[in-house]
Amino acid sequence: MMSRYFFDLHNGDGATRDEQGLELSTRASVTREVTRILLDVVQDEIGDQPNGAVSVVVRDDKGRAISMANLTFSNAWFEDKLVE
């Protein structure tokens, strides 16, 4: 059975509420969509920053939060200077 799910993004710019949602039929398909969103955001927004965090809150068709996924990125150099 298909249900509509909404994927709200929370990052350094604040929250972005999903007003359209997607029709999905399984928890696995919801998880795949959350993973896709997180990876896209990391690629597009965190790439030039040494640290960042992104969350996706999933809401059902009644507006209830049913799941949350978080991704934290941290990059630390072990040497004093970057050699180019």
C-alpha positions in Angstrom: 0.0 0.0 0.0 1.4 3.4 -1.0 1.5 6.2 1.5 2.8 9.8 1.2 5.9 10.7 3.1 7.5 14.1 3.6 11.2 14.7 4.0 12.1 17.8 6.0 15.8 18.8 5.7 17.7 20.4 8.6 21.1 21.7 7.9 23.3 24.8 8.7 20.9 27.0 6.8 18.0 26.0 9.1 15.0 23.8 8.2 13.4 23.2 4.8 9.9 21.7 5.0 8.9 19.3 2.2 5.5 20.4 1.0 5.1 17.8 -1.8 6.3 14.5 -0.4 6.6 11.2 -2.2 4.4 8.1 -2.5 6.3 5.1 -1.2 5.2 1.6 -0.2 7.8 0.3 2.2 10.1 1.4 5.1 13.0 0.3 2.9 12.0 2.7 0.2 11.6 5.5 2.8 15.1 4.7 4.1 16.5 4.7 0.5 15.1 8.2 -0.1 16.5 9.5 3.2 19.9 8.1 2.3 19.7 9.7 -1.2 18.8 13.1 0.3 21.6 13.0 2.9 24.2 12.0 0.3 23.1 14.7 -2.1 23.2 17.4 0.6 26.6 16.3 1.8 28.0 16.4 -1.8 26.5 19.8 -2.6 26.8 21.7 0.7 29.4 20.2 3.0 32.2 19.5 0.5 34.2 22.7 1.1 33.6 22.8 4.9 35.7 20.9 7.5 32.6 20.1 9.6 28.9 19.8 9.1 25.7 18.0 10.1 22.5 17.3 8.2 19.3 15.7 9.4 16.2 14.5 7.6 12.9 14.2 9.5 10.3 12.0 7.8 6.6 12.9 8.3 3.6 10.7 7.4 0.5 11.9 5.5 -1.0 13.1 8.9 2.1 15.3 9.6 3.5 13.1 12.3 7.2 12.8 12.6 7.9 9.1 12.2 11.7 8.9 11.6 14.9 11.0 11.7 18.2 10.3 10.1 21.4 12.3 10.9 24.7 12.5 9.1 27.7 14.3 10.7 30.9 15.1 8.7 34.2 16.0 10.2 37.6 16.4 8.6 40.8 17.1 10.5 44.3 17.4 9.1 47.1 15.8 11.1 49.8 18.1 9.9 50.3 21.8 10.6 50.3 22.9 6.9 48.6 21.7 3.8 51.2 20.8 1.2 50.1 21.6 -2.3 
